[in-house]
Amino acid sequence: MTILSPAPEPTTLDSTPTSALAQLGLGFAASKLLLSALELGVFTALAETADGTAEAEELRAALGLHPRAAADFFDALTAVGLLERRYGRYRNTEAAQRHLVRGPDYQGGFLEGAGFVLYPAWGRLTEALRTGKPQAEGDFEAMLSDPHARRMFLAMQDSLSQPLIGQLLDALDWSGYTTLTDVGGARGNLAARVVRARPGLSATVFDRPQNAEPCAEHTGDLGVADRVGFTGGDFFTDPLPPADVLVIGHVLADFSRDERRTLIEKAYAAVHDGGALLVYDPMNGDKPELASLIASLHMLVMTPAGAGYHPDHCAGWMEQAGFTEVTSRPLPLGNTLLTARKPAA
């Protein structure tokens, strides 16, 4: 079938807006280039060659791709700045080599999960907007029971929290605190890295019981299994483990407004007198910000009642629960951090 090209724009019109609209409308194609490359292991395969390079046919064979479009795929990755091609051989760009090759510095965990879950769900965004119903296939409990899906989910959580850890450490004077509870802490990545940075601190991860074994393995790999424990339970039916500092990160946005208030009240009961609560999430302030709004729409397609929320609303829930000295600071990736104190007895 022949596809006809559109007629040229009249010379009296500025074609830039049309080009920008087309680029925006086809943005999913560039996204899928990266997501498929991660799924296939393109960057890791190149990194594992003897000299970090491969011809198109060598790379195609290593990845098990059909010959029809493999070269176009590699060239497209080159065009978007993820690969370089010199004398017919491909290599990773510096950024891809540093962040997208599997290993200790791998930053593709969230993106792999996004390709597996978010990309299909966002393809049904229109239906979600019309019905208000999530569009992800399967349910959370089924995902936790599937070892492959659970590993991907936990890697997503690591990728979301790790860029924020430095600023969480800067948000408090930790010298007076000895215990930490990470509510919804997945496999303990944030808790482990915080206690590594603060030697006098021990931590408890509170999450679904299915994450106990992955947490023990991950904290063991990070050398802090003796200082990070795990408590399995349900946010709404079980008490939160008490501590000097509670962290609730990327949790409240999953739930309705009433459920958020409930969790803040439970956090107040769990924080020791004189302790602190840290909450971070995608929060939509007075000025629209694309990153936080996209994160909010993630909640639309993935959860029954979740959404981003205004930081002032969260501050209000904290103050109603009894917290004082609420402060706010922006974090990377469209997040906002709120810190609140529980008065000393």
C-alpha positions in Angstrom: 0.0 0.0 0.0 1.3 3.4 -0.9 1.0 6.1 1.8 0.7 9.6 0.3 2.7 12.4 1.9 0.7 15.4 2.9 0.7 18.4 0.7 3.4 21.0 1.6 2.4 23.8 3.9 1.7 27.1 2.1 4.8 29.3 2.2 2.8 32.1 3.9 2.2 29.9 7.0 4.6 29.3 9.7 5.1 25.5 9.8 6.7 25.3 13.2 3.5 24.9 15.2 2.4 22.1 12.9 5.7 20.3 13.3 5.6 20.7 17.0 2.1 19.3 17.2 3.1 16.3 15.1 6.1 15.7 17.3 4.0 15.8 20.4 1.4 13.6 18.9 3.9 10.9 17.9 5.9 11.2 21.2 4.7 7.7 22.0 6.9 6.3 19.2 10.1 7.8 20.7 9.1 6.5 24.1 8.6 3.0 22.8 12.0 3.0 21.2 13.6 3.3 24.6 11.2 1.0 26.4 11.7 -1.8 23.8 15.5 -1.3 23.9 15.4 -1.9 27.6 13.1 -4.9 27.3 15.4 -6.4 24.7 18.6 -5.6 26.6 20.2 -3.6 23.8 22.5 -1.5 25.9 23.6 -4.4 28.1 24.3 -6.5 25.0 26.6 -3.8 23.6 28.4 -3.3 26.9 29.2 -7.0 27.1 31.0 -7.2 23.7 34.7 -7.3 23.7 35.2 -3.6 22.7 31.7 -2.3 23.5 30.7 -2.2 19.8 28.8 -4.3 17.3 27.8 -4.2 13.7 24.0 -4.3 13.0 24.0 -7.9 12.1 26.0 -8.9 15.1 23.7 -7.0 17.4 20.6 -8.3 15.7 21.7 -11.9 16.1 22.7 -11.4 19.8 19.2 -9.9 20.5 17.3 -12.5 18.5 15.6 -9.9 16.3 14.0 -10.4 12.9 16.2 -8.9 10.1 13.4 -6.8 8.6 13.7 -3.7 10.7 16.6 -4.3 13.1 18.9 -1.8 11.4 16.2 0.9 11.4 15.6 0.3 15.1 19.3 0.7 15.9 19.5 3.8 13.7 16.4 5.2 15.4 18.1 4.7 18.8 21.1 6.5 17.4 18.9 9.4 16.2 17.4 9.9 19.7 20.9 10.0 21.2 21.1 6.6 23.0 23.5 4.9 20.5 26.4 6.1 18.4 27.3 4.7 15.0 30.9 4.9 13.7 32.2 3.1 10.7 29.2 0.8 10.7 29.5 -0.2 14.3 27.2 0.8 17.2 28.1 1.6 20.7 26.3 3.1 23.7 26.4 6.8 24.3 27.9 7.9 27.6 24.5 8.3 29.2 23.2 4.9 28.1 26.4 3.2 29.2 26.2 4.8 32.6 22.5 4.4 33.4 21.0 1.8 31.1 23.4 -1.1 31.3 22.3 -3.7 33.9 24.4 -3.5 37.1 24.8 -1.5 40.3 24.1 1.9 38.5 21.2 0.7 36.4 18.5 3.3 36.2 16.1 1.5 33.9 14.0 -0.3 36.5 11.2 2.1 36.5 11.2 2.4 32.7 11.1 -1.4 32.3 8.1 -1.5 34.5 6.6 1.4 32.7 6.8 -0.5 29.4 5.3 -3.5 31.0 2.4 -1.8 32.8 2.1 1.9 32.2 2.5 2.0 28.4 -0.5 -0.4 27.8 -2.6 1.4 30.4 -1.9 4.8 28.9 -3.0 3.5 25.6 -6.5 3.4 27.2 -6.3 6.9 28.7 -9.4 8.1 26.8 -11.4 5.3 28.4 -10.0 6.1 31.8 -11.0 9.8 31.4 -14.5 8.8 30.3 -15.1 6.2 33.1 -12.8 7.2 35.9 -11.7 3.5 36.1 -8.2 2.1 36.1 -7.0 0.5 32.9 -4.1 -1.7 34.0 -4.6 -5.4 33.5 -4.6 -7.8 36.5 -4.6 -6.7 40.2 -2.0 -5.8 42.8 -2.2 -9.0 44.8 -1.8 -11.1 41.6 1.2 -9.1 40.7 2.9 -9.7 44.0 2.3 -13.4 43.6 4.1 -13.4 40.2 7.9 -13.5 40.9 8.7 -11.8 37.5 6.1 -9.1 37.9 7.1 -8.5 41.5 10.7 -8.1 40.6 9.8 -5.5 38.0 7.5 -3.7 40.4 10.2 -3.6 43.1 12.8 -2.3 40.6 10.4 0.4 39.7 10.1 1.5 43.3 13.8 1.6 43.7 14.2 3.8 40.6 11.5 6.2 41.9 12.9 6.6 45.4 16.7 6.5 44.9 17.1 10.0 43.2 15.3 11.5 46.2 17.4 10.0 49.0 20.0 12.8 49.2 17.3 15.4 49.7 15.5 13.3 52.3 18.7 13.1 54.3 19.0 16.9 54.1 15.5 17.5 55.2 16.1 16.6 58.9 18.8 16.8 61.5 19.0 13.1 62.1 21.4 13.3 65.0 18.6 13.0 67.6 16.8 10.1 66.0 17.6 6.4 66.2 14.7 4.6 64.5 13.0 4.9 61.1 9.9 3.3 59.6 9.4 3.4 55.9 5.7 2.9 55.2 5.3 1.1 51.9 9.0 0.7 51.7 8.9 -2.2 49.1 12.2 -4.2 49.4 13.8 -1.6 51.6 16.0 0.3 49.2 15.3 3.7 50.7 15.6 2.5 54.3 18.8 0.7 53.6 20.5 3.6 51.9 19.3 6.0 54.6 20.8 3.9 57.4 24.0 3.4 55.5 24.3 7.2 55.5 23.3 7.5 59.1 25.2 4.9 61.2 23.3 5.5 64.4 20.0 4.7 62.7 18.0 1.4 62.4 14.9 1.0 60.3 11.8 -1.0 59.8 10.1 -1.5 56.4 6.3 -1.9 56.5 4.8 -3.4 53.4 2.8 -6.4 52.1 4.1 -9.7 53.6 5.1 -10.9 50.1 7.9 -8.4 50.1 9.6 -9.8 53.2 12.0 -12.1 51.3 13.0 -9.6 48.7 13.6 -7.0 51.4 15.9 -9.4 53.3 17.8 -10.2 50.1 18.2 -6.6 49.0 19.2 -5.2 52.4 21.7 -8.1 52.7 23.2 -7.2 49.4 23.6 -3.6 50.6 25.2 -4.8 53.8 22.6 -3.5 56.3 20.4 -6.6 56.9 21.2 -6.3 60.6 19.9 -2.8 60.8 16.8 -3.0 58.6 13.9 -5.2 59.6 10.6 -6.0 57.9 7.0 -6.0 59.2 4.3 -7.3 56.9 0.8 -5.9 57.1 -2.0 -3.8 55.7 -1.8 0.0 55.8 -5.4 0.4 56.9 -6.1 -2.6 59.2 -2.7 -2.9 61.0 -0.9 -0.3 63.2 2.1 1.3 61.6 5.4 0.3 63.3 6.4 3.1 65.8 9.6 5.0 65.2 11.3 8.4 65.7 10.8 9.2 62.0 8.1 7.8 59.6 8.5 8.1 55.9 5.5 7.7 53.6 6.7 8.0 50.1 4.7 7.4 46.9 1.9 5.9 48.9 -0.8 8.6 49.6 -1.3 9.3 45.9 -2.5 5.7 45.5 -5.5 6.3 47.6 -8.6 8.5 48.1 -8.6 11.7 50.1 -10.3 10.0 53.1 -7.7 7.2 53.0 -4.9 9.7 52.9 -6.2 11.4 56.1 -6.5 8.0 57.8 -2.9 7.2 57.0 -1.7 10.5 58.3 -3.6 10.0 61.5 -2.1 6.5 61.9 1.3 8.0 61.3 0.8 10.5 64.1 0.0 7.6 66.5 3.2 5.8 65.4 5.7 8.7 65.5 7.4 9.0 68.8 6.9 12.3 70.7 9.4 14.8 69.3 9.7 12.8 66.1 9.0 13.6 62.5 6.9 12.6 59.5 8.2 12.8 55.9 5.7 12.5 53.1 6.7 12.7 49.4 4.6 12.2 46.3 3.7 13.9 43.0 1.9 17.0 44.2 0.1 19.5 42.0 0.7 23.0 43.2 -0.8 26.3 42.0 1.3 26.3 38.8 0.7 23.3 36.4 3.8 21.2 36.2 3.8 18.5 33.5 5.9 15.9 35.5 3.6 15.9 38.5 0.4 16.0 36.4 1.6 13.0 34.4 2.3 11.2 37.6 -1.2 12.0 38.8 -2.6 10.6 35.6 -0.5 7.4 36.2 -2.8 7.0 39.3 -5.9 7.4 37.1 -4.9 4.5 34.8 -3.5 2.3 37.6 -5.6 2.7 40.7 -9.3 2.9 41.6 -9.1 6.2 43.5 -5.5 7.6 43.4 -4.4 11.0 42.2 -1.9 13.7 42.8 -2.8 16.3 45.4 -2.0 19.8 46.4 0.8 20.1 49.0 -1.4 22.6 51.0 -4.0 19.8 51.4 -1.4 17.4 52.8 -0.2 20.1 55.2 -3.8 20.5 56.4 -4.1 16.8 57.0 -0.9 16.8 59.0 -2.0 19.7 61.1 -5.4 18.2 61.7 -3.7 15.1 62.9 -1.6 17.1 65.4 1.7 17.6 63.6 3.3 21.1 63.7 6.1 22.9 61.9 5.1 21.6 58.5 7.5 22.6 55.7 7.6 21.9 52.0 10.3 21.6 49.4 10.4 20.4 45.7 12.0 17.2 44.8 13.1 15.8 41.4 10.7 14.0 39.0 7.7 16.2 39.9 7.7 15.2 43.6 7.2 17.4 46.7 8.4 16.6 50.2 6.5 17.7 53.3 8.2 17.4 56.7 6.2 17.7 59.9 7.0 17.4 63.6 5.2 15.7 66.4 5.4 17.9 69.6 7.4 16.5 72.4 5.5 15.2 75.4 
